[in-house]
């Protein structure tokens, strides 16, 4: 049961991140990430963790850490969706130590799951 929750959460995180952050195109090319896009992505990620992550005691720690890093400008230099997703994954796993917890980049918007 626990692994099912974790796999389900990983898929939700991927969907939550791809929809607001990486669906913008211009002339067939992916636009560089903006501050607003990164802020929206972090907020969506935190919301998904609060809604479905199995280890509820870790969610506030991850939220505080990601928001603090963002406020300090640690994510400002990232313009690539792949690199931003990799950094978010590293930062979350530094606290959660959960190999199933990851953020992935998708150049195409992912469908929203109807049943959370």
N, C-alpha and C positions, 0 to 999 in steps of 0.2 A: 504494500500500500504506500509506503513512504517513497519508494523509487518512482511510483506512478505520479505522485504529487510533484516530485522534483522534475521529472521529464516534462510534465504538463506545464510547470512554471517556466522551464527553459524555453519552451515553444511560445508561451505567452510573452515572455520578455523579448524574444526575437521579433514577434509581431508588433509589440508595442513600440519598439525602437525603430523598426523599419518604416512604419506608417508615418509618424510625424517628422522623422529626421531625414530619410533618405529617398523620398519619392519625388524630389524636385529635379526636373530636367530642363536643359536649355540647349537647343540645337543638337540633341542626341548625347550631350555630355552631362555628367552629374555636376551640379553646382557645388562649389566649396561650402563647407558647413559654416553657418553663421552662429553668432553668440545665441541668438534667439532659438535656433534649431537645437543647439546643444542644451540650452536650458529646458526646452520642451521635452527633449529626449530624457534628460535626467528626471524630470518630474513624472513622466510616464513610467519610467523604470521603477521609481520609488512607489508609485501608486500600485503597479502590478505586484511588487513585493508585498505591500501591505495587504493586498487582496487575496493572494494565493500562496505565498511562500510558506513552506512547512515549518521552518525554524523562525517562529515569530519573534523570539528574543533577539535575533540578529538584525531584523529589519530596521529598528531605530538607529542602530550603530552604522549600518550602511547608509541610511538616509543622511545622517549627520556628517559622515565622512565625505560622501559625494558632493553634498551641498557646500561643505567647507572647502574642498578642493576646487570646486567651480568658482566660489567667491574669491579665492586666492589667485585665480587665473591659470590654474594648472592645465585646463583644457583649451585655453585660448589659442594655442599654436596648432591645434589639430584642424586640418582642413579636409582630411580624407575620412570617409565613413568607416573604412576598414580599420584604420589606426585608432580612431576614437572608440570604436566598439572593443578593440583589443585592450585599450587602456582602461575602459570601464570594467571589463572582465577582470583584469589584473587587480584593480582597486577593490572590487567586491570580494574577490577570492582571498585577498590579503586578510580580510575579516572573517569570511564565512568558511573558508577551506572546503568548498563544495565544488568538486570537479564537474558536476552537472549544471552548475550555474554559469551561464555565459551569455554574452551579448554578441549578436552577429549582424553583419552588414548585409543589406540587400539593396541593390540599385532599383529594384521594382517594389512598389507597395505590396505588402502582404495582406491577404484578406483578414478581416476581423473575425475572431471566433465568436460564435453566437452564445455558446454555453461556457461560462467561466466557472 
